[in-house]
Amino acid sequence: MWYDELHMTKLLEHAIEKIKGLPAEKQDDAAQMLINISEEDQSPYILTDEERVDVKAALKEIERGEFATEKEMTTLWKKCGL
């Protein structure tokens, strides 16, 4: 195939091999997702002032060892439907 000649990471090669086994409609969905990702703006994301404040606060929480408990995370995932 034409993409075999291109440089790909091992993970991408593995993903393509798995996708080959899917029905044509699913293959098209996967292909469209890859195209969308490749066409996204690749410029670095610039944090807003508010996001910068949030990140600094989160880093300080990490330094203090303040992490969510397993129970808190389970509750959050359930709330998000995951």
N, C-alpha and C positions, 0 to 999 in steps of 0.2 A: 504494500500500500504506500501511497505517497508520503504519509506522515512517518513511516518507519525510517525514512532517510533524514528526517529532521532531528535535532538534538532535543531530547525530552528527559525530564527527571524520571527516575525509576517509578516513583509514585504515579506520575501521569501515565506512563506506559502501562502500569498495572490497572489504573482506572479505565483506560481505553480498552484493554483486553476484557475487563468485566462488562463494559458497556456493549461490546460486540455481541454478547450473549443475550442482550435484551431485545424485546420486540421492536420493530422499526419505529413505532411512535415514541417509545421511551428513548431510543437512540437519538431521534430528532430533538426531543426535549433536552437531553444531555448536551447535544451539540449546540443548541441555541443558548444554553446557559454558559457554555465555554466561550461562545462568540460574544455574549453580553459582557462577560468578565474581561475579555481581551480588549473590548472597546471602551471600557470605563476609563475615566480620567485617572491617569497614573501619577499625577503631580502629588507632592506631599500634602497631607492634610494639615491645615493650620488651625490650631486650637483657638477658640474664642477666649476672651478674658475669663468668662464664667467657667468654662471647661478647664482652663489652666488652674484656677482656684480649686476646683473639684479634684483634679489630679493631685495637686500638692497635699490636699487634705487626706486623700486616700493613701498616699505614700507615707504620711505621718502615722496614720492608723496602722499600716503594715509594720512600720518601725516599732510601734508600741505593742505589736503582737495581737492587735484587735481584728479578729476574723469572725465571720459568721459561723455559728455552730452547725452541725450536721442537721439538727432539727429545723433550724431557721432556713437552711438551704432547701430542705425537703418541702417545707411549706411554700417557699418561693416558687419552686419548680411546679408544684401542684397548682398554684395560683396562675402560673403562666401556661398551664395545660400540658406540661411536659412530664 
